[in-house]
Amino acid sequence: MTMTPLRAARTLLLASAVLFPATAYADEAAEPASGEIVVTARYRDESLQQVPIAITAVSGESLNDRAIHNLQDLSASVPSIDFRNGASNKDRTVFVRGVGTISTSPGVESSVSTVLDGVVLTRPGQATLDVGEVSRIEVLRGPQGTLFGKNASAGVISVVTAAPSQEFHAYAEGSATTDEEYRIKAGVTGGIAPNVSARIDGLYANYDGNVRNVTTGNEVNGYERYGARAKIEATPTDNLKLTLSGDYLHSHDTTPSGVYARTSQIAYPTGTVTDSAALAAFLAGKGITPGSENREVSTNFDTDVRDKNYGGSLTAEWGLGDYTVTSITAYREWKNRQHQDYDALSELSATFPEGEDYGTVNNKQFSQELRLTSPKGKFIDYVVGAYYLHAKTDEVYTRTLTRLISGAENTVSGAANYGVTSDNYAVFGEANVNFTSWLRAIAGYRSTWDDLSYYHVRTSSNDPTNSGATALDVAGIRAYHNSAGSTSKRGDSYRGGLQLDFAANNQAYFTYSRGYKGPAYNAYFNMRSLNATTPLDEIALKPETSDSFEGGIKGSAVDRKITYALAVYSTKFHNYQANYNDVVGGAQVTRLINAGTVQTKGVELDFGVRPIPGLSLDTSVAYTDAKVLNFICPEGAPSSCNINGEVLPFAPKWKLYSNAAYRFALSDSIDLEFQSDITLKSRTQYQLTQTPGTIQPGYYIWNGSVALIGTNDGWQLRGFVKNITNQSYSNFLANGTLAGIVRYVPRDDKRYGGIMLRKDF
């Protein structure tokens, strides 16, 4: 890459940010007390109760005990987050406080940043795979742009994987369920040389699925995953620690996109019902009854989606007196291959065409972060740093569509080659100004530069000479399209506030935060607006910004037998980047637009009690009021896009999670534990278009487990039941590609049981 004068100036600015530390005064702050949950939400070890951020931390042990293996599972136990399912990891994403980004375009970032061991992942599809053996997962709610930057205008999910140790430790874990899901994990860590330790963890999991394809006779909606993660940690000197890590995960998913919940669609805002007699007849002929509990499909072939997610990083922590310099150098790749039945039906008819989709995604990213951390508790303590990221995504998507025209088959194919290249530069810092031992100010800032470019070449058999003729192809848009573009923007993120320690281990805080997410391009298969002659989607979308006010109290009492955290917030998002659905040429088409202004506000409460040894009671509840304030209808959109005042998708008003566990001794060497948890979720709209048929009614899921635990020789045998009351629900509802409403079936859509055996050595 050529070093232009502008890039040279930015590089100099990045370097200078970490070379001139400010002067600090006063005494060291106290370290987190024994038994407290320690997090790194501000790039230093702090007690969860000391951080002036609404944050949830879930330990790896808790994740294992509750069979939580990915972010979709985690969303059930953290009320402020939700998860959008999809037929491919490319289509899945996370929401925090009702805000997230729904798009398959590589030209747009998620509003929720996912960070793996300090490395920001650029595409949502990298973040929704199996997490494996982890130390903890931290969920930071609200804009976190000052320190995490890149794409954190709504929040951050930080995954911290298990670290090596000099002391030898190994484990093996296996689980099996009554519906034939199998999972094996194993790992070992220990010293391999003086001052050098290593760790390796491996994973294999397999599940046929809980949906049946009546045409192929196969169980689908399942997966196969396998992979490994390795780390080497070396301390060549007393003030230098080096951590080299690498990981690889392969995933094969068979999630169908056509499990029909109903054969009709309901228009917004009129409520007009359009029923498809042809779809009803087809499903009846296959013996499929559409409904909220339907787990059958009839497609020509099973969905086949394969992901390879791998990368490595080198982290160096160098002590300079009381200061620490941290460098994180990382490279990652994500490869996605998908084969899907576009029409979600197994027969060609005069009413419905047959379609077949193939897609490939090749994503590469390189990042470099450099930070300087001051000692804690001086008059001013701070973290300053610089960040650079280069990411490139290339995609190919092909669709073949066959129609019956006057009794004869007519086949048309379209192919799109497109991609995005982005460079992100930033300087950042956040500081505490400690006026007294109990009162401090918080100030943070990040300046971000984004260089973004795209290319898009689309061809179709309807225009074999690529003449640009007005003939329409399989998506109802012009058959040939060739364009490219680029944009550069700079934006600001900042945070300011006050933190007051009003009693020992108790604090109150108030902050204002501004989030920033860079410009975007709607680069994807269709790449056109509703008006096929106007290339609106080629224009770069404006950056998305957010203004957030948050106040809270958190702390503990009675020798930490009681812990609590209460947060009240209000956040407005401007130039909200959202996907809007249109019907073009009889097919569903999505467009990425600056949708205008949306707001989320609410209250979150986390409360824990440990009244007697071995007994823990934890409850989290979130009230979220997330809605559209001013929606900007795209050119040519129908009047139904007037959705001001309506709810944002994946934003239930109420969500509650409660967990209880009691562990006691059966003998000198064996403990018995009873555990139970429940999730309650109010009605949820899954579409920004507000279609009534895509609302999931409120529901609850109750789980439980019983475990025998060997206290002296490190073993655990746990029996568990998921969805004890056999509640059926959908974690995503959408208009079918051609007709009706389709549902996505979650893993725990019906009751199942299982056992887990773990042995530590």
C-alpha positions in Angstrom: 0.0 0.0 0.0 1.4 3.4 -1.0 2.0 5.8 1.9 0.3 9.0 0.9 1.1 12.3 2.7 -2.3 12.1 4.5 -1.6 8.5 5.7 1.9 9.5 6.8 0.5 12.4 8.8 -2.1 10.0 10.4 0.7 7.5 11.3 2.7 10.2 12.9 -0.3 11.3 14.9 -1.0 7.8 16.0 2.6 7.3 17.2 2.7 10.6 19.1 -0.4 9.8 21.1 1.5 7.3 23.2 4.8 9.1 23.6 3.8 11.9 25.9 2.2 10.7 29.2 0.5 13.2 31.5 1.8 13.8 35.1 -0.1 11.9 37.8 -0.3 12.5 41.5 -1.7 11.0 44.8 -1.8 7.5 46.1 -2.4 4.1 44.4 -6.0 3.0 44.3 -7.0 -0.2 46.0 -6.9 -3.5 44.1 -10.2 -5.5 43.7 -10.9 -7.5 46.8 -10.7 -11.2 46.9 -13.8 -12.9 45.6 -14.9 -9.9 43.5 -15.5 -10.3 39.8 -12.6 -8.7 37.9 -13.2 -7.2 34.4 -11.1 -5.4 31.9 -13.8 -3.1 30.5 -11.5 -0.1 30.7 -8.3 -1.9 29.7 -7.2 -2.5 33.3 -8.2 -5.0 36.0 -11.0 -3.6 38.0 -13.8 -4.9 40.2 -17.1 -5.2 38.3 -18.7 -3.0 41.0 -16.0 -0.2 40.6 -16.6 0.3 36.8 -19.0 3.3 36.0 -20.5 1.4 33.1 -23.6 -0.8 32.8 -21.9 -4.2 32.4 -22.7 -7.9 32.8 -19.9 -10.4 33.3 -20.5 -14.1 32.9 -17.7 -16.5 34.0 -16.6 -19.5 31.9 -17.6 -21.8 34.7 -21.2 -20.4 34.6 -21.3 -20.7 30.8 -20.3 -24.4 31.1 -22.7 -25.3 33.8 -25.7 -23.7 31.9 -24.7 -25.1 28.5 -24.2 -21.7 26.9 -22.0 -22.1 23.9 -22.5 -19.0 21.7 -23.9 -15.5 21.7 -27.3 -16.8 20.8 -27.4 -18.9 24.0 -26.0 -15.9 26.0 -28.8 -13.6 24.8 -31.3 -15.6 26.8 -29.5 -14.9 30.1 -28.6 -11.2 29.6 -31.9 -9.2 29.4 -30.4 -6.2 27.6 -29.2 -8.2 24.6 -31.1 -10.0 21.9 -30.1 -12.1 18.9 -31.2 -12.3 15.3 -31.1 -15.8 13.8 -30.5 -16.6 10.1 -29.8 -19.3 7.7 -26.1 -18.4 7.7 -23.7 -16.7 10.2 -23.6 -14.0 7.5 -27.2 -13.1 8.4 -26.9 -13.2 12.2 -26.3 -10.3 14.5 -26.5 -9.1 18.1 -28.6 -6.3 19.6 -28.0 -4.3 22.8 -30.8 -2.3 24.3 -32.8 -2.8 21.2 -30.2 -1.5 18.8 -28.2 -3.5 16.2 -27.5 -3.5 12.5 -29.3 -6.0 10.2 -27.5 -6.3 6.9 -25.6 -8.8 4.8 -23.6 -6.1 3.1 -19.9 -6.1 3.8 -20.0 -2.3 3.5 -21.6 -1.8 6.8 -20.5 -2.5 10.4 -22.5 -3.8 13.3 -23.5 -1.2 15.9 -22.5 -3.8 18.6 -18.7 -4.5 18.6 -17.5 -8.0 19.4 -14.0 -8.3 20.7 -12.0 -11.5 21.0 -9.1 -11.2 23.4 -8.7 -7.5 22.6 -9.1 -8.0 18.9 -12.2 -6.3 17.3 -14.0 -8.5 14.8 -15.1 -6.6 11.7 -18.0 -8.8 10.6 -21.0 -10.0 12.7 -20.6 -13.5 11.2 -17.2 -13.9 12.9 -18.8 -13.4 16.3 -21.7 -15.8 16.3 -19.8 -19.0 16.3 -18.9 -21.3 19.2 -16.9 -19.5 21.9 -15.2 -22.7 23.2 -13.4 -22.6 26.6 -13.4 -19.0 27.9 -12.5 -17.2 31.1 -15.5 -14.8 30.9 -17.7 -12.8 28.6 -18.3 -9.1 29.3 -21.3 -7.3 27.9 -20.9 -3.5 28.0 -24.1 -1.7 27.4 -24.4 1.7 25.6 -21.8 3.5 23.4 -18.3 2.4 24.1 -16.5 4.3 21.4 -13.7 6.0 23.4 -11.8 2.8 24.2 -13.3 0.2 21.9 -14.0 2.5 18.9 -14.4 0.8 15.6 -18.1 -0.2 15.8 -19.3 0.2 19.3 -22.0 2.9 19.0 -24.5 0.6 20.8 -22.3 -1.6 23.0 -19.5 -4.2 23.2 -19.4 -7.9 23.8 -15.9 -8.9 24.9 -14.9 -12.5 24.9 -11.9 -13.3 27.1 -10.6 -16.8 26.5 -8.8 -19.0 29.0 -5.2 -18.1 29.6 -2.1 -20.4 30.1 -0.7 -21.1 33.5 2.7 -22.3 34.7 1.0 -24.9 36.8 -0.1 -28.1 35.0 -3.9 -28.4 34.5 -5.9 -30.5 32.1 -9.6 -31.2 31.6 -11.9 -33.3 29.5 -15.6 -32.6 29.1 -18.4 -34.4 27.2 -22.1 -34.0 26.9 -25.0 -35.7 25.2 -28.7 -34.9 25.0 -31.9 -36.8 24.5 -32.3 -35.5 21.0 -28.8 -36.5 20.0 -26.6 -33.4 20.4 -23.0 -34.4 21.3 -20.3 -32.2 22.5 -16.6 -32.8 23.5 -14.1 -30.4 24.8 -10.6 -31.0 26.2 -7.6 -28.9 27.0 -4.2 -28.8 28.7 -2.0 -26.1 30.1 1.3 -25.9 32.0 4.9 -24.7 31.9 7.0 -25.9 28.9 10.1 -24.0 29.9 11.2 -21.6 32.6 9.0 -18.5 32.3 7.1 -20.0 29.4 3.6 -21.6 29.6 1.3 -22.9 27.0 -2.3 -23.9 26.6 -4.3 -25.7 23.9 -8.1 -26.3 23.9 -10.0 -28.4 21.4 -13.7 -28.7 20.6 -16.0 -31.0 18.6 -19.8 -30.7 18.6 -22.6 -32.2 16.4 -26.4 -31.9 16.3 -28.6 -33.2 13.5 -31.3 -30.7 14.2 -34.9 -30.3 15.3 -36.5 -29.6 11.9 -37.4 -32.2 9.3 -37.1 -31.7 5.5 -39.9 -34.0 4.3 -38.4 -34.0 0.7 -34.9 -35.2 1.6 -36.0 -37.1 4.7 -33.2 -35.4 6.7 -33.2 -33.7 10.0 -32.0 -30.1 9.6 -31.5 -26.9 11.7 -28.4 -28.6 13.1 -24.6 -28.1 13.0 -21.2 -29.7 13.2 -18.3 -27.7 14.7 -14.7 -28.5 15.4 -11.7 -26.4 16.2 -8.8 -25.6 18.5 -7.2 -22.6 20.2 -3.6 -22.4 21.4 -1.7 -19.8 23.5 1.9 -19.5 24.5 2.8 -17.0 27.2 6.4 -16.0 27.9 7.9 -13.6 30.5 11.5 -13.2 29.3 12.0 -10.4 31.8 10.3 -9.2 34.9 8.7 -6.3 33.1 7.8 -8.0 29.7 5.0 -10.5 29.0 4.4 -11.9 25.5 1.3 -13.8 24.5 1.0 -15.6 21.2 -2.4 -17.1 20.3 -4.0 -18.8 17.4 -7.4 -20.4 16.8 -9.3 -22.2 14.1 -13.0 -23.1 14.0 -14.9 -24.9 11.3 -18.7 -24.8 11.3 -21.3 -26.5 9.2 -24.9 -25.3 9.6 -28.2 -26.6 8.1 -30.5 -23.9 9.3 -33.5 -23.7 6.9 -35.0 -20.4 5.8 -38.5 -21.7 5.0 -40.2 -23.1 8.1 -43.7 -21.8 7.5 -45.6 -20.3 10.4 -48.6 -19.1 8.2 -49.6 -18.9 4.6 -50.8 -15.3 4.7 -49.2 -12.0 5.1 -50.6 -8.9 6.9 -49.9 -5.5 5.5 -48.9 -2.5 7.7 -50.5 -0.2 8.5 -53.8 -1.3 6.9 -53.9 -4.8 8.4 -55.0 -6.2 5.0 -54.5 -10.0 5.0 -53.3 -11.6 1.8 -53.6 -15.4 1.9 -51.8 -17.6 -0.5 -54.0 -20.5 -1.6 -51.2 -21.9 -3.7 -48.8 -22.0 -0.7 -51.5 -23.6 1.5 -52.2 -26.3 -1.1 -48.5 -27.0 -1.5 -47.9 -27.5 2.2 -51.1 -29.6 2.6 -49.9 -31.8 -0.2 -46.6 -32.4 1.7 -48.4 -33.1 5.0 -47.1 -29.9 6.6 -49.2 -27.8 8.9 -48.0 -24.2 9.1 -48.1 -22.7 12.6 -46.1 -21.4 15.5 -44.9 -25.0 16.3 -44.2 -26.2 12.8 -40.9 -28.0 12.5 -41.1 -29.3 9.0 -40.0 -27.9 5.6 -40.1 -29.2 2.0 -37.2 -27.9 0.0 -35.3 -29.4 -2.9 -32.2 -29.7 -0.9 -30.9 -29.0 2.6 -29.4 -25.7 3.4 -25.6 -26.1 3.5 -23.5 -23.3 5.1 -19.9 -23.8 6.0 -17.6 -21.3 7.9 -13.9 -21.3 8.5 -12.9 -18.7 11.1 -9.2 -18.5 12.1 -6.5 -16.1 13.1 -3.7 -15.2 15.4 -2.5 -12.4 17.6 0.7 -11.3 19.5 0.1 -9.3 22.6 3.1 -7.6 24.3 2.8 -6.0 27.8 5.9 -4.0 28.7 6.3 -2.4 32.1 8.0 1.0 32.1 8.3 1.8 35.8 4.7 2.3 36.9 3.4 2.5 33.4 2.5 -0.3 31.0 2.7 -0.3 27.2 0.4 -2.8 25.5 0.7 -3.8 21.8 -1.8 -6.1 20.1 -1.0 -7.2 16.6 -3.6 -9.5 15.0 -4.6 -11.1 11.7 -7.9 -12.9 11.0 -9.7 -14.5 8.2 -13.4 -15.6 7.8 -14.6 -17.7 4.9 -18.3 -18.4 4.5 -19.8 -20.7 1.8 -23.6 -21.1 1.5 -26.0 -23.0 -0.6 -29.7 -22.2 -0.1 -33.1 -22.8 -1.6 -34.2 -19.3 -2.5 -37.9 -20.1 -2.9 -38.0 -22.5 0.2 -40.3 -24.9 -1.8 -39.6 -28.2 -3.5 -41.8 -27.9 -6.6 -42.0 -25.6 -9.6 -45.5 -24.3 -10.4 -47.2 -21.6 -12.4 -47.5 -19.6 -9.1 -44.1 -20.1 -7.6 -40.7 -20.2 -9.4 -37.7 -22.3 -8.2 -34.5 -20.7 -7.1 -31.1 -21.8 -6.0 -28.5 -19.5 -4.4 -24.8 -20.0 -4.0 -22.6 -17.5 -2.0 -19.1 -17.1 -0.9 -17.5 -14.6 1.5 -13.8 -14.1 2.0 -12.9 -11.7 4.7 -9.4 -10.7 5.9 -8.4 -8.2 8.6 -5.2 -6.9 10.1 -5.1 -4.7 13.1 -2.6 -3.0 15.3 -3.3 -1.4 18.7 -0.9 0.4 20.9 -1.8 1.6 24.4 -0.1 3.3 27.4 -1.7 2.7 30.8 -0.8 4.8 33.8 -0.7 3.6 37.4 -4.1 3.6 39.0 -5.3 6.1 41.6 -3.1 9.1 41.0 -4.7 12.5 40.7 -5.0 11.6 37.0 -4.9 8.0 35.8 -5.4 7.2 32.2 -5.2 5.0 29.1 -4.1 6.5 25.8 -3.5 4.7 22.5 -3.6 4.5 18.8 -5.4 2.0 16.5 -5.2 0.9 12.9 -7.3 -1.7 11.0 -7.2 -2.8 7.4 -10.1 -5.1 6.3 -11.1 -6.5 2.9 -14.1 -8.5 2.0 -14.8 -10.1 -1.4 -18.1 -11.8 -2.1 -19.7 -13.7 -5.0 -23.4 -14.5 -5.0 -25.2 -16.4 -7.7 -28.9 -16.9 -8.1 -30.6 -19.2 -10.6 -34.4 -18.8 -11.0 -36.7 -21.0 -13.1 -40.3 -20.0 -14.0 -43.1 -21.6 -15.8 -44.1 -19.3 -18.7 -46.9 -20.6 -20.9 -46.2 -24.1 -19.7 -42.5 -24.0 -20.6 -39.6 -23.7 -18.2 -37.6 -20.4 -18.4 -34.3 -20.2 -16.5 -32.5 -17.0 -15.7 -29.2 -16.7 -13.7 -27.6 -13.7 -12.2 -24.2 -13.4 -10.5 -22.7 -10.5 -8.5 -19.0 -10.0 -7.7 -18.6 -7.3 -5.1 -16.4 -6.3 -2.2 -15.4 -3.6 0.2 -12.0 -2.4 1.5 -11.7 -0.3 4.6 -9.0 1.4 6.6 -9.7 2.7 10.0 -7.3 4.9 12.0 -7.8 6.2 15.5 -6.2 7.9 18.5 -8.0 7.6 21.8 -7.8 8.1 25.5 -9.8 7.9 28.7 -8.9 9.3 32.1 -10.1 9.5 35.7 -9.5 12.8 37.5 -9.5 11.8 41.2 -10.5 15.0 43.1 -10.7 13.0 46.3 -10.7 9.4 47.3 -14.4 9.3 46.8 -15.1 11.7 43.9 -13.7 11.5 40.4 -14.4 12.8 36.9 -14.4 10.6 33.8 -13.2 12.0 30.5 -12.6 10.1 27.2 -12.1 10.9 23.5 -11.5 9.1 20.3 -10.8 10.5 16.9 -11.6 8.1 14.0 -10.7 8.2 10.3 -12.4 5.8 7.9 -11.4 5.2 4.3 -14.0 3.0 2.6 -14.3 1.8 -1.0 -16.4 -0.7 -2.8 -16.8 -2.4 -6.2 -19.8 -4.2 -7.7 -20.1 -6.1 -11.0 -23.4 -7.9 -11.7 -24.2 -9.9 -14.7 -27.3 -11.8 -15.9 -28.2 -14.3 -18.6 -31.0 -11.8 -19.5 -28.2 -9.4 -20.8 -25.5 -11.8 -22.1 -23.5 -9.0 -23.8 -23.6 -6.7 -20.7 -25.0 -3.9 -22.7 -26.9 -2.4 -19.8 -30.2 -3.0 -21.5 -33.4 -2.4 -19.5 -34.2 -6.1 -19.3 -34.8 -7.2 -15.7 -33.1 -10.2 -14.1 -34.0 -12.6 -11.3 -34.3 -9.9 -8.6 -36.5 -7.6 -10.7 -33.7 -5.1 -11.3 -31.6 -4.2 -14.3 -29.6 -7.2 -15.5 -26.2 -5.6 -15.7 -24.6 -3.4 -13.2 -21.0 -2.2 -12.8 -20.0 0.5 -10.4 -17.4 1.4 -7.8 -17.0 4.2 -5.2 -15.0 5.4 -2.2 -15.5 7.8 0.7 -13.4 9.2 3.6 -14.8 10.4 6.8 -13.6 11.5 10.3 -15.7 11.2 13.4 -15.5 11.8 17.2 -16.5 9.6 20.1 -16.3 10.9 23.6 -17.4 10.3 27.2 -17.7 12.6 30.3 -19.1 12.1 33.7 -18.8 11.9 37.5 -18.4 9.0 39.8 -19.1 9.2 43.5 -18.3 6.5 46.1 -21.0 7.1 48.7 -20.1 4.1 50.9 -17.6 1.3 51.0 -17.9 -0.8 47.9 -20.8 1.4 46.6 -20.9 4.0 43.9 -23.1 6.3 41.9 -22.2 7.6 38.4 -23.6 9.8 35.7 -22.1 9.9 32.1 -22.7 11.4 28.7 -21.3 9.4 25.8 -21.3 10.0 22.1 -21.0 7.0 19.8 -19.8 6.9 16.3 -20.0 4.3 13.5 -18.4 5.1 10.2 -19.9 5.5 6.7 -21.4 2.5 4.8 -22.1 1.1 1.3 -25.1 -1.1 0.4 -22.8 -3.6 -1.4 -24.7 -6.8 -1.9 -26.4 -9.0 -4.5 -29.2 -6.7 -5.5 -27.3 -3.4 -5.1 -30.2 -1.3 -6.4 -33.0 0.9 -5.1 -36.7 0.3 -5.6 -36.4 2.7 -8.6 -34.3 0.6 -10.9 -33.0 3.5 -12.8 -31.7 5.4 -9.8 -28.5 4.1 -8.1 -29.4 5.4 -4.7 -27.6 2.5 -3.0 -24.3 3.5 -4.6 -24.2 6.6 -2.5 -22.3 6.2 0.7 -24.4 6.2 3.8 -23.7 8.9 6.4 -22.0 7.8 9.6 -24.3 6.8 12.4 -23.9 8.7 15.7 -25.4 8.3 19.1 -25.9 10.5 22.1 -26.4 8.7 25.4 -27.1 9.8 29.0 -26.8 7.2 31.7 -27.0 7.3 35.5 -26.5 4.4 37.8 -25.7 3.0 41.2 -24.0 -0.2 42.0 -22.2 -1.9 44.8 -22.5 -4.6 47.5 -23.5 -4.9 51.1 -23.4 -7.3 54.1 -19.8 -8.5 53.3 -20.8 -8.9 49.6 -23.7 -11.2 50.4 -25.8 -8.7 48.4 -24.7 -7.2 45.1 -26.7 -4.8 42.9 -26.5 -2.5 39.9 -29.2 -0.1 38.6 -28.8 1.8 35.4 -31.2 4.4 33.8 -30.4 5.5 30.3 -31.6 7.4 27.2 -29.8 7.1 23.9 -30.6 8.7 20.5 -29.2 7.4 17.3 -28.9 9.8 14.3 -28.6 8.7 10.7 -29.4 5.2 11.9 -28.1 2.7 9.4 -30.9 0.1 8.9 -32.2 -2.4 6.3 -35.6 -1.7 4.9 -37.5 -4.4 3.0 -39.1 -3.8 -0.4 -40.9 -6.1 -2.9 -39.4 -5.7 -6.3 -40.5 -7.8 -9.3 -42.5 -9.9 -6.8 -39.4 -10.7 -4.7 -38.2 -9.5 -1.3 -35.4 -7.0 -1.7 -33.6 -5.2 1.2 -32.0 -1.8 1.0 -29.6 -0.3 3.5 -30.5 3.3 4.3 -29.9 6.1 6.7 -33.3 5.6 8.4 -33.3 8.8 10.4 -33.5 9.1 14.2 -34.3 6.3 16.7 -34.2 6.3 20.5 -33.8 3.7 23.2 -34.3 4.4 26.8 -34.9 2.2 29.8 -34.0 0.8 33.2 -31.8 -2.2 34.0 -31.5 -3.9 37.3 -29.1 -6.7 38.4 -29.5 -8.1 41.9 -27.8 -10.9 43.6 -28.1 -12.5 47.1 -26.0 -15.1 48.8 -27.8 -15.5 52.2 -26.1 -18.7 53.3 -23.0 -20.6 52.1 -23.6 -22.4 48.9 -26.9 -20.6 48.0 -26.9 -17.9 45.3 -30.0 -16.1 43.9 -29.4 -13.7 40.9 -32.0 -11.7 39.0 -31.6 -9.3 36.0 -34.4 -7.4 34.5 -34.5 -4.9 31.7 -37.2 -2.4 30.6 -36.5 -1.2 27.1 -38.4 1.5 25.2 -36.8 1.5 21.8 -38.7 3.2 19.0 -38.4 5.2 15.8 -38.6 8.9 16.3 -38.3 10.1 12.7 -38.1 7.6 9.9 -36.8 8.9 6.5 -38.6 6.9 3.8 -36.3 6.0 0.8 -37.2 7.3 -2.6 -40.0 5.2 -4.2 -40.9 3.5 -1.0 -44.6 2.8 -0.2 -46.5 4.9 2.2 -46.4 2.0 4.7 -42.8 3.1 5.6 -44.3 5.8 7.8 -43.3 4.1 11.1 -42.7 7.0 13.4 -43.4 6.1 17.0 -43.2 2.3 16.3 -41.0 -0.1 18.1 -37.5 -1.1 16.9 -37.1 -4.8 16.0 -35.6 -7.2 18.6 -36.5 -4.8 21.4 -38.9 -6.4 23.8 -40.3 -4.0 26.4 -39.6 -6.4 29.3 -37.0 -9.2 29.6 -36.1 -11.0 32.8 -33.6 -13.6 33.7 -33.4 -15.3 37.1 -31.0 -18.0 38.3 -30.9 -19.9 41.6 -28.2 -22.4 42.6 -27.7 -24.3 45.9 -24.6 -26.4 46.5 -24.0 -28.4 49.7 -21.8 -31.3 50.9 -23.1 -34.8 50.6 -19.8 -36.2 52.1 -16.3 -35.1 52.6 -15.5 -35.5 48.9 -18.9 -35.0 47.1 -21.1 -32.0 46.8 -24.6 -31.8 45.4 -25.9 -28.8 43.4 -29.4 -27.9 42.3 -29.6 -25.1 39.7 -32.6 -23.6 38.0 -33.1 -20.5 35.7 -36.0 -18.8 33.9 -36.1 -16.3 31.1 -39.2 -14.2 30.5 -39.6 -12.1 27.4 -42.5 -9.8 26.3 -43.9 -9.6 22.8 -41.2 -8.8 20.2 -41.5 -7.3 16.8 -38.9 -8.8 14.5 -39.2 -6.4 11.5 -38.6 -2.7 11.1 -41.5 -2.7 8.6 -43.9 -3.4 11.5 -45.8 -6.2 9.8 -48.2 -7.7 12.3 -47.4 -11.3 11.3 -43.8 -11.0 12.4 -44.5 -10.4 16.1 -43.5 -13.1 18.6 -45.9 -13.2 21.6 -44.4 -13.1 25.0 -43.1 -16.4 26.4 -40.9 -17.9 29.1 -38.3 -20.7 29.1 -37.5 -22.6 32.3 -34.3 -24.8 32.7 -32.9 -26.8 35.5 -30.0 -29.1 36.4 -28.7 -31.3 39.2 -25.0 -32.0 39.6 -22.7 -34.3 41.6 -19.3 -32.5 42.1 -16.1 -34.2 43.3 -14.4 -31.7 45.6 -11.1 -33.5 45.9 -10.5 -35.1 42.5 -12.1 -32.5 40.2 -15.0 -34.2 38.5 -18.6 -33.1 37.8 -21.6 -35.1 36.6 -24.5 -32.9 35.7 -28.0 -33.8 34.4 -30.0 -31.0 32.9 -33.4 -30.2 31.3 -33.9 -27.4 28.8 -37.4 -25.8 28.3 -39.0 -27.8 31.1 -42.6 -26.7 30.2 -42.1 -27.4 26.5 -42.8 -23.8 25.3 -42.5 -23.2 21.5 -41.3 -19.9 20.2 -39.5 -18.3 17.3 -36.3 -16.3 17.6 -36.9 -14.7 14.2 -40.0 -14.2 12.0 -40.0 -12.8 8.5 -42.1 -12.6 5.4 -41.4 -15.6 3.1 -39.5 -14.9 -0.1 -42.6 -15.5 -2.2 -45.5 -15.8 0.2 -46.5 -16.4 3.8 -44.6 -16.0 7.1 -41.5 -18.1 8.0 -40.1 -18.8 11.4 -36.7 -19.6 12.6 -36.7 -22.5 15.1 -34.4 -22.1 18.2 -32.4 -24.9 19.6 -34.6 -25.1 22.7 -37.9 -24.9 20.8 -39.0 -28.0 22.6 -38.0 -29.8 25.8 -34.9 -31.9 25.9 -32.6 -33.3 28.5 -28.9 -34.2 28.7 -25.9 -35.1 30.8 -22.5 -33.5 31.1 -19.4 -35.1 32.5 -16.3 -33.1 33.2 -13.0 -34.2 34.7 -10.2 -31.8 35.7 -6.7 -33.1 36.2 
